[in-house]
Structures are given as C-alpha cells and as structure tokens.
C-alpha cells in the first residue's frame, strides 16, 4: 500500500469514527431531553392532581358551609319562636300574680 492509500484509508476511518461519535452524541442528547420532558410531564401531572384535589375540597367545604347556613337559619327561627312563647308565658305569669 502506498502512502496515499494509507492516508485516504485513515481519512475515511477518521470520518466514520467522527460520524459514529456524532450519532452517539445526538442519541444521548435525545435521551436526556426525553428524560427532562418526562420529568416535567410527571411534575405537571402531580400539580394537576393536587389542583383537582384542592378544587374538590373547596366544593365539599362550600357544600358544608351551605348546609351550616341553612341549619343556622333554622335554629335562629326556632329560637325566635321560643322567645315569643317565653315572652307570652312571662306575660301570663305577671298577670296571674
């Protein structure tokens, strides 16, 4: 083999090695980007799940507050009626004395 043939062969071998290194680098970068993207998607899923949970808790709390308001209104009406009855009874006792 002549020096020219050896030089061409070494050049071609160098190009193949460089191309192989380039492909490995691209593959590694793609893999790393995929990992990052997967991590971000996982975090977004976690945030969404927590947000949905908080919304459900708010709905439940709103329902509880509405029920409490209704019960309080009922208790206030009942207390008002009881006070009227007490006032009437006290008025009767004062008259009978």
Secondary structure, DSSP 8 states (H G I E B T S, - for coil): --HHHHHHHHHHHHHHHHHHHHHHHHHHHHHHHHHHHHHHHHHHHHHHHHHHHHHHHHHHHHHHHHHHHHHHHHHHHHHHHHHHHHHHHHHHHHHH-
